[in-house]
Amino acid sequence: MFKVERLGTWGVIILTTIYLILINTFFEYVINREVNSTIQIVVALIALAYTIFTLKLIVNLVYNFIKKEEKND
């Protein structure tokens, strides 16, 4: 979907900030309130997928940064 090389550091930072805002909203409205269990399960799976996506972006960014540093040495 997104590649770290195209996004750059600021793109990953912005997407991570958006992720934190959305996950906070998810916990506020879906987990902490009375919501139908089917809706909770579906939204929780979407949140899990988005969490995995965000973690992959962050790990790829760190890996590329380390690889770049080793190449310069």
N, C-alpha and C positions, 0 to 999 in steps of 0.2 A: 504494500500500500504506500507507505512513506519510506523513503530512504534517508538515512542520517546525513549522507553526503549532500543531498539536496536541501535538507532542512537547516543544517548547520546547528551551532550551539544555541542560538537564540530561538530557533524554531522548536527545539526540544524543550527549552525552558518555558516557552509560551504554552506548548501542549501539556506540559506537566502542571503548570499553573491552572489551566482549564480543567485538567483531570482532578486536581485537588478541590476546586470549586464544585465540580459535578458530584464527586464522591461525598462531599460534605452535604450537598443537597439531597443526595440519595439516602444518607443516613437520617437526615432530618425528617424527610417526608415519607419514606417507605419503611424504614426499620423502626423508628420511634413512634409511629402512629398506627392506628388501626386501619389496616389495608387488607384487601382480599388476599388470601394466601397464594392464589395462582399468580396474581400480579406481582407479589413479592418474589416469587421464585423466578419468574421471567426477567424482572428487572435486576435481580441479583445475578443471574447468569450473564446479562448484558454488562453489568458492572465488573464481573469477573473477567470477561473477555477484554474489556477496555483496560483493566488493570494489567493483564498480561501484555497487551499491546504497548502500554506505556513503559512497562519494565523492559521490554525488548528494545524500545527506542533508547532508553537510558543506558542499558548495557552495551548496545552497539556504539553509542557515542563515546562511552568511556573506553571501550576496546579500540576504537579508531584513534582516539587521542593517545592512548598508550603506544599503539603501533606506530603512530607518527613520531612520537618522542624517541622510540627505539631506532627508527630509521634515520633520524637526524644525528644520533650519537655516533 
